[in-house]
Amino acid sequence: MVLSSSVYVRLLCVVAVVMLSQVAACGGDDARTQKAAKWLRDYSATNPPNGDWVTTSVKADGPDRVVMDVLVPYKAQVDQIKSRTKIEQSHIVYLACPPKDAEIWTMLDSGQTLWINLTGRGQNGLDEALIGASCKH
């Protein structure tokens, strides 16, 4: 079967329209995560996670996820977190999450995630990963 040039051009136009609509849909989600990341950066500057933990980074990680890196600055707290099971550690991550009534939850839809990475200062002075988990409200 050979397509005429006019049928071929029409087919290419349909494919282009479908692809552009998919890109536009993704762009909306990406804008939402960018807006949520900016809000979380501003919020965590005046409301440190768990009172005295330090937000070291907040960024949109594509259209589906906002990632916040949080430093646990006290060795005693780091040691306590390390001594817990992975399930208990994931619950400790919730201490860094914004409250249930925070504006960020209206910015993210049900398919988007706020992910928190907890880090601690190691014996060598460098930050080391402790645990990462999503905030669910």
PEQUI-V762093 format. One record per residue. PHI is phi in radians with two decimals (999 if undefined). PSI is psi as a letter, one per 40 degrees, with the letter a starting at -180 (* if undefined). Layout:
PHI_PSI, PHI_PSI
//
This chain:
999_h, -1.97_h, -1.57_h, -1.25_i, -1.10_d, -1.22_d, -1.17_d, -1.07_d, -1.11_d, -1.09_d, -1.08_d, -1.10_d, -1.11_d, -1.10_d, -1.07_d, -1.10_d, -1.12_d, -1.08_d, -1.13_d, -1.13_d, -1.16_d, -1.19_d, -1.12_d, -1.11_d, -1.13_d, -1.15_d, -1.06_d, -1.12_d, -1.15_d, -1.11_d, -1.11_d, -1.13_d, -1.20_d, -1.08_d, -1.12_d, -1.13_d, -1.12_d, -1.09_d, -1.04_d, -1.16_d, -1.04_d, -1.12_d, -1.10_d, -1.25_e, -1.18_d, -1.85_e, -2.30_g, -1.00_i, -0.99_h, 0.95_f, 1.52_d, -2.37_e, -1.37_i, -2.04_h, -1.34_h, -1.77_d, -2.85_i, -2.42_h, -2.64_i, -1.40_h, -1.95_g, 1.41_a, -1.40_e, -1.99_e, -2.63_h, -1.89_h, -2.06_h, -2.11_h, -1.69_h, -2.24_h, -1.60_h, -1.59_h, -1.42_e, -1.82_h, -1.00_d, -1.07_d, -1.18_d, -1.05_d, -1.09_d, -1.10_d, -1.09_d, -1.10_d, -1.37_e, -1.56_i, -1.21_i, -1.06_d, -1.14_d, -1.11_d, -1.08_d, -1.15_d, -1.26_d, -1.13_d, -0.99_d, -1.00_d, -1.12_d, -1.62_e, -1.34_i, -1.10_i, -1.10_i, -1.01_d, -1.63_e, -1.23_i, -1.05_d, -1.00_d, -1.23_e, -1.51_e, -1.47_d, -1.69_h, -1.60_i, -1.12_d, -1.57_e, -1.90_i, -2.15_i, -1.80_h, -1.89_h, -2.01_h, -1.88_h, -1.61_h, -2.21_i, -2.39_i, -1.35_h, -1.40_i, -1.11_d, -1.47_e, 1.56_e, -1.63_i, -1.33_h, -2.20_i, -1.20_h, -1.80_d, -2.85_i, -2.26_i, -2.81_i, -1.61_i, -1.56_h, -2.18_h, -2.26_*
//
